């Protein structure tokens, strides 16, 4: 079977049925493979890439695929969805303290990494400077999905998670700009012009992303849609709008979609758990489709000559460039050396580098196929090495286990005609709301717990009813006290019955 840019054939219903069957089987196998990756500690990208390789021309599927333009378009679309999902899941309270450090890593750190890696590619491998700069830029972007897929069982200090997550969301934008510049313009004669262009594009993308995110969140909170299933669709549509608006304004659409999603993700939107689950599912589909397609694009029998160069470049990137950028960028913020060591090793490369490696191929850069092969081998090998060892390193550095209480799952449904809200509250394992009586919640006037679901049975609680982990509460709140009611519930979930009104650790003012 061959899929390429050759002569087009008419698409029949039979072909469509075959395509749907193949896609559904691939999705089922990939979903089943998630279990394998979670149990083995390997990032799921390796599993999906393996599926694509097996389906390719050197595998059992014998599918010949060489359409780099289609791969790039689908990769960009998938990256938009992945960044949107990542932004929606980013907690502002964790990112805010780490924002300066993460911004330094995403900007200055990328510059250091590009310079060191490109020098190694030029002097040790013999690549021309243009090709070396492209390789250095392509592999300088980290991937949050790859990092947290192996760290999800080990809670880390919020400064570490916040820095890594924000860095991975921010550094995609400048790296994309660098790769495009090196691929289309050749060597940059005036570096300060390129720096100015990057700063301008980032500023435009950030402004549009923040504006679209704020307007979208305001609209979703004040306009009751006729069906709850429309809220997740609306959120993703707003996120894509931020990307498109930023790109059309000659700004960074990737930064725009991440910031817009982060604003909406922290805005307490109606039906939030459903929205989060929908975005998470789309993110999985985007990753699966993208990595399978990238696996199809690679030609395994052509990788032999590029294995050693990939290992050398990856070694310099992992042991020199990444640690140097972390030390130079984080030392001024007085980040402890243990956290610097973990963040140096946690610079996993995932979706973005392989997608960006298609840009020089589309632009017709000399040796672009070799660049793609080097990046592919580098990502696979070093993810295979770094991924399983990250939890071990976190434990050795004594960075596992923060002791923080689990956050509540709160879903809000607006009652437009009644001028009120229904809050559905799930009490998770580890929440400090466990053991608290209903009257000890001290809900604001205008809010009340009206129903408790426990072990599949619902009942109307008394003021002395003791809440338990696993309970689901139905809270009714009027419009004016809706935010105060949710803040109070979250405060009790984190600080127990003695928590203050507005705090999450009991430090706020009481009632």
C-alpha distance (Angstrom), angle and dihedral (degrees) to the residues before:
residue distance angle dihedral
X1 . . .
X2 3.81 . .
X3 3.78 128.2 .
X4 3.78 112.9 -177.2
X5 3.78 145.0 117.6
X6 3.76 93.6 -76.0
X7 3.81 130.4 112.4
X8 3.79 113.1 -26.0
X9 3.80 119.2 -122.0
X10 3.81 125.5 -155.2
X11 3.80 113.3 -98.0
X12 3.78 111.6 -126.7
X13 3.80 131.3 -171.6
X14 3.80 88.5 -105.6
X15 3.80 91.0 55.4
X16 3.80 89.8 47.8
X17 3.80 91.1 52.0
X18 3.80 90.6 50.2
X19 3.79 91.2 48.7
X20 3.82 92.3 49.7
X21 3.80 90.7 48.7
X22 3.81 92.7 50.7
X23 3.82 92.7 45.9
X24 3.80 93.1 48.4
X25 3.81 92.1 48.7
X26 3.80 91.5 48.7
X27 3.81 90.8 50.0
X28 3.80 92.1 48.8
X29 3.80 92.1 49.4
X30 3.80 91.2 45.7
X31 3.81 92.9 49.4
X32 3.79 89.9 49.9
X33 3.81 88.4 48.7
X34 3.81 89.7 58.8
X35 3.79 87.5 71.5
X36 3.79 90.5 53.2
X37 3.80 92.7 50.2
X38 3.81 93.0 47.2
X39 3.81 92.7 51.0
X40 3.80 94.9 43.7
X41 3.80 96.1 43.5
X42 3.79 92.7 -124.8
X43 3.82 118.9 135.9
X44 3.79 109.2 -104.9
X45 3.81 92.3 -124.4
X46 3.81 89.7 77.8
X47 3.79 90.9 55.8
X48 3.81 93.1 49.5
X49 3.79 92.9 45.4
X50 3.80 88.4 50.9
X51 3.81 90.6 53.3
X52 3.80 90.1 52.2
X53 3.80 92.5 48.3
X54 3.81 91.5 49.3
X55 3.80 89.6 52.1
X56 3.82 91.8 47.3
X57 3.75 133.0 91.9
X58 3.81 94.4 -80.2
X59 3.79 92.6 45.0
X60 3.77 137.9 68.3
X61 3.82 93.1 -82.7
X62 3.82 94.7 58.0
X63 3.83 91.3 -154.7
X64 3.81 111.6 161.2
X65 3.80 107.7 -151.7
X66 3.82 123.5 170.0
X67 3.81 105.8 149.5
X68 3.80 102.1 127.7
X69 3.81 93.8 171.8
X70 3.81 91.8 58.0
X71 3.79 90.6 44.7
X72 3.79 91.2 52.7
X73 3.82 93.5 48.4
X74 3.81 93.0 48.0
X75 3.79 90.3 43.3
X76 3.80 91.9 53.6
X77 3.82 91.0 48.0
X78 3.80 91.0 48.9
X79 3.79 91.2 47.5
X80 3.82 90.2 53.8
X81 3.81 89.9 54.4
X82 3.82 92.5 45.4
X83 3.81 92.4 49.9
X84 3.81 90.5 46.8
X85 3.79 91.1 51.8
X86 3.79 90.7 46.7
X87 3.80 92.7 49.2
X88 3.81 92.4 49.3
X89 3.80 89.6 53.7
X90 3.81 95.7 46.9
X91 3.79 112.8 107.7
X92 3.79 111.7 -142.3
X93 3.80 92.6 -150.8
X94 3.82 89.0 61.2
X95 3.79 97.3 40.5
X96 3.81 98.2 43.6
X97 3.85 97.3 70.8
X98 3.81 90.6 43.9
X99 3.81 96.3 44.2
X100 3.84 97.8 101.0
X101 3.80 92.7 47.2
X102 3.81 92.9 44.8
X103 3.80 91.6 48.7
X104 3.80 90.5 51.3
X105 3.80 90.7 51.0
X106 3.80 92.4 46.5
X107 3.81 93.8 50.7
X108 3.81 113.9 21.1
X109 3.80 91.6 25.7
X110 3.78 91.4 55.1
X111 3.82 90.0 51.1
X112 3.80 91.9 52.3
X113 3.79 92.3 46.3
X114 3.81 93.0 48.7
X115 3.81 92.6 49.3
X116 3.80 96.3 47.9
X117 3.81 95.7 41.8
X118 3.81 94.0 45.1
X119 3.81 90.6 50.6
X120 3.80 90.0 52.6
X121 3.81 91.6 48.1
X122 3.82 90.7 50.8
X123 3.81 102.1 41.6
X124 3.82 100.6 31.2
X125 3.81 101.9 33.3
X126 3.79 100.1 27.6
X127 3.79 99.1 -124.5
X128 3.78 117.7 155.7
X129 3.79 114.4 -103.0
X130 3.80 93.9 -105.4
X131 3.80 91.9 51.6
X132 3.81 91.5 42.9
X133 3.80 91.9 52.2
X134 3.80 90.6 49.5
X135 3.81 91.2 51.7
X136 3.81 91.2 46.7
X137 3.79 92.2 50.4
X138 3.80 95.2 43.6
X139 3.82 95.4 54.5
X140 3.81 95.8 41.7
X141 3.80 95.1 83.9
X142 3.82 119.2 91.4
X143 3.80 124.8 -147.9
X144 3.81 121.8 -134.0
X145 3.80 93.9 -164.2
X146 3.80 91.3 57.6
X147 3.81 92.7 46.5
X148 3.77 99.7 47.5
X149 3.79 95.4 39.8
X150 3.81 86.7 72.9
X151 3.82 97.5 34.4
X152 3.81 99.6 48.2
X153 3.82 91.5 101.9
X154 3.80 94.1 50.7
X155 3.82 115.1 65.2
X156 3.79 109.9 -146.3
X157 3.80 132.8 -164.3
X158 3.78 110.4 -75.1
X159 3.82 91.1 -119.3
X160 3.82 90.7 60.4
X161 3.80 96.3 44.9
X162 3.79 92.4 41.8
X163 3.80 93.2 49.8
X164 3.81 94.8 46.4
X165 3.78 94.1 45.0
X166 3.80 95.7 46.4
X167 3.81 92.0 44.2
X168 3.79 92.2 52.8
X169 3.80 90.4 49.2
X170 3.80 94.8 46.7
X171 3.81 103.7 39.4
X172 3.81 96.2 60.7
X173 3.81 90.7 73.4
X174 3.84 100.4 56.0
X175 3.81 91.6 39.7
X176 3.82 92.0 54.1
X177 3.81 89.7 50.0
X178 3.82 91.5 49.9
X179 3.80 94.8 48.1
X180 3.80 92.4 48.5
X181 3.82 91.0 47.4
X182 3.81 94.0 49.3
X183 3.82 92.3 43.9
X184 3.80 97.2 49.2
X185 3.80 105.8 29.4
X186 3.78 103.3 34.1
X187 3.81 118.8 -144.1
X188 3.80 113.3 7.3
X189 3.79 110.8 -123.2
X190 3.80 97.1 -170.6
X191 3.79 110.3 37.4
X192 3.79 93.5 -173.7
X193 3.82 90.2 61.0
X194 3.80 89.7 55.9
X195 3.81 91.0 47.1
X196 3.80 89.8 51.3
X197 3.80 91.7 50.0
X198 3.79 91.1 49.8
X199 3.82 91.5 49.7
X200 3.81 91.7 48.7
X201 3.81 94.1 48.3
X202 3.80 91.5 47.3
X203 3.81 91.5 49.2
X204 3.81 92.4 50.1
X205 3.80 92.4 46.5
X206 3.81 92.5 47.2
X207 3.81 93.3 49.0
X208 3.80 93.4 48.6
X209 3.79 93.1 43.7
X210 3.80 94.3 50.9
X211 3.81 92.2 44.9
X212 3.80 94.8 47.9
X213 3.81 91.8 44.7
X214 3.81 93.6 50.3
X215 3.80 93.9 45.7
X216 3.80 91.6 45.8
X217 3.79 93.4 49.4
X218 3.82 91.6 46.9
X219 3.79 91.2 50.7
X220 3.80 95.2 47.5
X221 3.80 91.7 49.0
X222 3.80 94.4 49.7
X223 3.80 102.5 36.4
X224 3.80 117.8 66.6
X225 3.80 109.0 -145.9
X226 3.82 117.3 -145.6
X227 3.83 94.0 -118.4
X228 3.80 131.4 33.3
X229 3.80 90.3 -136.4
X230 3.80 89.9 66.8
X231 3.81 93.6 65.8
X232 3.84 96.5 71.2
X233 3.81 90.5 46.3
X234 3.80 91.2 49.1
X235 3.81 92.4 49.8
X236 3.81 93.1 52.0
X237 3.81 90.7 44.7
X238 3.80 90.0 53.8
X239 3.80 90.8 49.1
X240 3.81 91.8 51.2
X241 3.82 88.8 47.5
X242 3.80 89.0 57.5
X243 3.81 90.4 53.2
X244 3.80 93.6 46.9
X245 3.80 93.2 45.1
X246 3.79 92.4 49.9
X247 3.80 93.2 47.2
X248 3.81 94.0 46.9
X249 3.81 90.1 49.7
X250 3.85 89.0 54.7
X251 3.78 90.3 -108.9
X252 3.77 133.1 117.9
X253 3.78 107.0 -71.2
X254 3.80 91.4 -175.7
X255 3.79 92.7 58.4
X256 3.81 88.9 44.1
X257 3.80 94.8 54.9
X258 3.82 92.6 46.1
X259 3.81 94.4 49.9
X260 3.81 93.9 43.1
X261 3.79 90.1 51.1
X262 3.79 92.1 46.9
X263 3.82 91.0 52.3
X264 3.81 91.5 50.6
X265 3.78 92.3 43.2
X266 3.79 90.9 59.5
X267 3.81 97.2 40.9
X268 3.84 98.6 85.4
X269 3.78 94.3 -118.9
X270 3.82 122.4 -166.8
X271 3.81 115.8 -89.9
X272 3.78 89.9 11.9
X273 3.84 99.8 164.9
X274 3.81 90.0 52.9
X275 3.81 90.5 48.1
X276 3.79 91.8 48.1
X277 3.79 92.0 49.3
X278 3.80 91.8 48.5
X279 3.81 91.9 50.6
X280 3.80 91.0 46.4
X281 3.79 90.5 53.2
X282 3.80 92.2 48.7
X283 3.79 89.1 49.0
X284 3.81 90.9 54.7
X285 3.81 91.8 48.5
X286 3.81 90.8 48.7
X287 3.80 92.1 50.6
X288 3.79 93.5 45.8
X289 3.79 94.5 48.3
X290 3.78 94.2 43.2
X291 3.79 97.2 48.7
X292 3.79 94.0 43.3
X293 3.81 88.6 52.5
X294 3.80 91.7 48.1
X295 3.80 89.2 49.4
X296 3.79 88.8 53.6
X297 3.80 91.6 50.4
X298 3.78 95.0 55.4
X299 3.81 119.9 84.8
X300 3.83 106.9 -146.3
X301 3.81 97.2 -161.6
X302 3.83 89.1 58.5
X303 3.81 93.9 56.3
X304 3.79 98.0 76.6
X305 3.81 97.5 87.6
X306 3.82 92.1 46.7
X307 3.80 99.5 50.6
X308 3.82 96.3 87.5
X309 3.85 94.4 45.1
X310 3.80 89.4 48.7
X311 3.80 91.9 50.3
X312 3.81 92.1 48.8
X313 3.81 94.2 47.6
X314 3.80 90.9 44.2
X315 3.80 91.4 50.3
X316 3.81 91.6 53.0
X317 3.80 90.9 45.1
X318 3.81 94.1 48.8
X319 3.79 101.0 38.4
X320 3.82 102.2 31.3
X321 3.81 116.3 13.6
X322 3.81 99.4 43.0
X323 3.84 96.9 42.6
X324 3.82 91.1 44.8
X325 3.80 92.4 51.5
X326 3.82 91.1 47.2
X327 3.80 93.7 49.3
X328 3.82 94.6 45.8
X329 3.82 93.6 45.7
X330 3.82 101.9 38.7
X331 3.81 103.2 36.2
X332 3.84 92.1 76.2
X333 3.83 87.7 56.9
X334 3.81 90.8 53.7
X335 3.79 94.2 -120.6
X336 3.84 109.8 173.9
X337 3.78 116.0 -106.0
X338 3.82 92.1 -117.8
X339 3.79 90.8 60.0
X340 3.80 91.1 44.4
X341 3.80 90.0 52.4
X342 3.80 92.8 51.4
X343 3.80 93.3 46.1
X344 3.82 89.7 48.9
X345 3.79 91.1 55.4
X346 3.83 93.0 38.9
X347 3.80 93.9 65.9
X348 3.81 93.1 113.4
X349 3.78 119.4 175.5
X350 3.77 116.4 -140.4
X351 3.79 137.4 141.3
X352 3.78 101.6 -7.2
X353 3.83 101.3 57.9
X354 3.79 94.2 51.6
X355 3.79 91.8 46.5
X356 3.80 91.7 48.2
X357 3.80 90.1 49.7
X358 3.81 87.7 68.8
X359 3.83 91.8 62.0
X360 3.85 96.1 75.7
X361 3.81 88.2 44.6
X362 3.80 91.4 56.1
X363 3.83 91.0 44.5
X364 3.81 91.7 51.0
X365 3.80 97.2 -119.4
X366 3.79 114.5 174.6
X367 3.83 113.4 -97.2
X368 3.83 89.9 9.0
X369 3.82 91.4 142.9
X370 3.79 89.0 55.0
X371 3.80 90.1 50.2
X372 3.81 89.9 52.5
X373 3.81 92.0 49.0
X374 3.81 92.6 48.6
X375 3.80 91.9 50.0
X376 3.80 92.1 46.3
X377 3.80 93.7 51.9
X378 3.80 92.0 43.1
X379 3.81 93.7 52.2
X380 3.80 94.0 46.5
X381 3.80 97.8 44.9
X382 3.78 99.5 42.7
X383 3.79 94.1 41.3
X384 3.80 87.0 52.6
X385 3.82 89.0 52.4
X386 3.80 100.9 38.8
X387 3.80 100.3 37.0
X388 3.82 100.9 64.3
X389 3.82 92.8 39.1
X390 3.82 96.8 53.7
X391 3.84 95.9 82.3
X392 3.81 90.2 46.9
X393 3.81 91.5 50.8
X394 3.82 91.7 47.6
X395 3.81 90.0 54.3
X396 3.82 92.9 45.8
X397 3.81 90.1 52.0
X398 3.82 89.8 47.7
X399 3.79 92.1 -121.8
X400 3.81 98.0 126.8
X401 3.78 121.9 101.9
X402 3.78 120.7 33.5
X403 3.81 97.9 -171.7
X404 3.79 92.1 -135.2
X405 3.79 120.8 150.2
X406 3.79 117.0 -107.8
X407 3.78 115.5 -100.8
X408 3.78 121.2 -114.7
X409 3.77 122.5 -109.4
X410 3.79 105.3 -128.1
X411 3.79 123.4 179.8
X412 3.80 120.9 -171.9
X413 3.80 126.9 -156.3
X414 3.84 116.6 -173.0
X415 3.81 119.3 -133.9
X416 3.79 98.8 -155.4
X417 3.82 100.0 -177.7
X418 3.82 93.3 41.4
X419 3.83 92.8 46.9
X420 3.76 91.5 -129.7
X421 3.80 145.6 97.1
X422 3.79 136.9 -126.2
X423 3.80 112.8 -141.0
X424 3.79 116.5 -161.0
X425 3.81 108.0 -159.3
X426 3.82 124.5 -167.9
X427 3.82 116.6 -164.5
X428 3.84 107.4 -145.7
X429 3.78 131.2 -158.2
X430 3.80 109.5 -75.5
X431 3.81 96.6 24.1
X432 3.80 115.1 140.2
X433 3.80 89.1 -139.3
X434 3.80 85.3 81.4
X435 3.80 107.5 107.2
X436 3.81 95.5 17.3
X437 3.81 118.8 128.1
X438 3.81 119.0 -128.3
X439 3.81 92.9 -114.5
X440 3.82 89.2 51.2
X441 3.81 89.5 63.5
X442 3.84 86.5 75.4
X443 3.78 92.9 -154.6
X444 3.83 116.2 -163.8
X445 3.80 118.8 -99.4
X446 3.80 106.8 -83.6
X447 3.82 95.3 39.2
X448 3.79 129.5 84.5
X449 3.81 141.4 166.4
X450 3.81 103.3 -114.8
X451 3.80 103.5 171.4
X452 3.81 139.9 20.8
X453 3.81 124.5 -162.0
X454 3.81 113.5 -158.8
X455 3.80 126.0 170.1
X456 3.80 90.8 -13.1
X457 3.82 94.2 -52.5
X458 3.80 124.8 105.7
X459 3.80 127.7 -149.8
X460 3.79 140.4 164.5
X461 3.81 106.9 -104.9
X462 3.78 126.8 -130.2
X463 3.81 121.4 -136.9
X464 3.83 87.5 -103.0
X465 3.83 95.6 49.1
X466 3.81 109.3 127.7
X467 3.80 113.8 -135.4
X468 3.79 119.8 -135.0
X469 3.78 137.1 -161.8
X470 3.78 109.8 -88.9
X471 3.82 92.9 33.2
X472 3.78 120.1 132.0
X473 3.79 116.8 -148.6
X474 3.78 130.2 -159.8
X475 3.81 110.2 -149.8
X476 3.80 123.5 -173.5
X477 3.82 116.6 -154.5
X478 3.78 133.5 173.5
X479 3.80 120.1 -124.9
X480 3.84 97.0 -100.3
X481 3.82 94.8 53.1
X482 3.79 100.4 34.6
X483 3.83 94.7 103.9
X484 3.82 93.0 41.6
X485 3.81 90.5 51.7
X486 3.80 92.7 52.5
X487 3.81 92.2 45.7
X488 3.79 89.7 51.8
X489 3.80 92.9 49.5
X490 3.80 91.9 49.5
X491 3.80 90.9 46.2
X492 3.81 91.6 54.8
X493 3.81 90.2 44.7
X494 3.81 90.1 57.6
X495 3.79 103.2 30.1
X496 3.80 106.0 25.1
X497 3.79 126.9 -128.3
X498 3.82 92.2 -38.0
X499 3.79 93.2 58.7
X500 3.80 117.3 125.6
X501 3.77 123.5 -111.5
X502 3.80 98.8 -101.0
X503 3.78 103.0 18.1
X504 3.77 130.6 87.8
X505 3.79 95.6 -150.4
X506 3.76 102.8 46.2
X507 3.79 94.2 -96.2
X508 3.76 97.2 113.0
X509 3.75 128.8 93.3
X510 3.77 118.0 -74.4
X511 3.71 132.1 -135.8
